């Protein structure tokens, strides 16, 4: 993972690292560390998705989402985690990348959209690995070349 030649935003511990479209792997690692130091539960919201408060209905016994009026203090605090994580991610990207994530409703959706855009899907990654492996295996010195 290559680091950028110069830092635009410096090394602030109060502002999230800024992603300008380059060095995604570097930014991803720094953003993970920044979020974990803010509140480790925010990182779990990004990985697992937002908390949805549920209630159980008796006949038949089914779980359904609560309405906002039915939230208690614990529900509000848990729901708030998604918005805090989302705020940090949005503040960590530039305006040129904002259009890619503006329709995302959760922090998890934002993270996955950025990851897919800059790293590709698992299938794309495996395809790149296979292509480079094949290219390496077929690498040969030509007769007219010297070491």
N, C-alpha and C positions, 0 to 999 in steps of 0.2 A: 504494500500500500504506500504509494508515494504521497508525500506531503506537499502542499503548495509552496512555491518559492518565496512568497511573502504573505503576510497575514493582513487582510483588509480590516478585520474587526479587532485584532489583537487577541489577548488571552483573558478576556473578562470572565469572572466567575459569577456575574450577575445576569449577563445576557447569553442567550443560547448561541452556539456557533452558527455562523451564517453560511448557507449553501448558495453558491453562485452558479451552479451548473457544472462545475469541474470538481474533480477529486471527491467523488461521492463516497468511496470507501473510507476516506479520512474523516469526512464530515459525519458519516454514519456512526463511527466509533466514538467520536467526540460528543455527538448528540446523545448517544446511549449513556455515556458517563455523566453528562450534564443532567439528564432526566433522572438517573439513579440517585444523584446527590440531592436533587430537589425533593424527591419523594419516590421511593422504590415502587410504591403502589401505582404510580403513573405509568411506569414501564409495563406493569402487568396489564394495565388497561390497553396499552398499545398492542401487546402481544395477544391478549385474550378477547378484546372487544369491550365495549362499555357495559356497565352494570345496568340491568333492567329490573326494577323492583317488581316482584310478582305477588299475587294473592291467590288463594285457593278457593274455588267455588265448590259447594257441597254436591249438588245434583247435576250431572254426574261430576265426580271429583276431578277437576281440571285446574291447572295453573294458568292464569291470565295476567297480563301486565296491569299494574295499578295505574290509575289516572294520577295526574299531578296533584290533585286535591287530596289524594289518599296517602301521599308520601309522608313519612315521619322524618325526624331529623337525621337519622342514620341513612335513610334512603337518599335524602337530598345531598348529604356529604359524599356518598358513593357515586351518585350521578355526576356530581361536580368534578370528580376526578377526570372524567372523559374530557370535559371542557378545559380543564387546566392543561392536560396533555396536548390537546388540540391547539391551545393558545401557544404553547412552547414550540410546537412544530411549525405553526404558521409564522411565528416571529423568527424562526430559524431559516426561512427561505426567502429568496428575493422575489421581486414582482414578476420577473420573467417566468418563474416556476409556479407562481400562485395559480395561474389558469389551469394547470394540470390537476390541482387538488381542490379547487374552489367548490366543486359539487360534493365533496366528501362530507359525510355526516359525522363520522367518528375519527378519533385519532388513529385507530387501527387501519381504517380505509386510507387515510393520508399516508401512513408509513408504507403500506403495501403498494400504493400507487407510485410513490417515489422509488421504492425498491424495484418494482417491475420495470419502470421507465429507465432506470440506470444500471440495473444488473440483469434484467431479463427474467423470464420464468425459469424454473428448474430445467425444463426441457431445452430451452435456449442455451443455458449454461452447459448442460451435458453435451449438446451439439458442438459448442465451441471447443470444449475439452477434447472431444473425439476428433474434430478437425485438426487441432494443433498436435495431438498425439500422432495422427496419421502423417502429417507433414514432417514431424520429427523423425518418424520411423523410415520415411522415404528419403530423408536427407542423405545425400552421397556426394563425395568429392568427385569432380569431373576429371577426366584424363589430363586435360591441359592446365589444371590448377595445382598449385603447390601449397604446402602448409605455411 
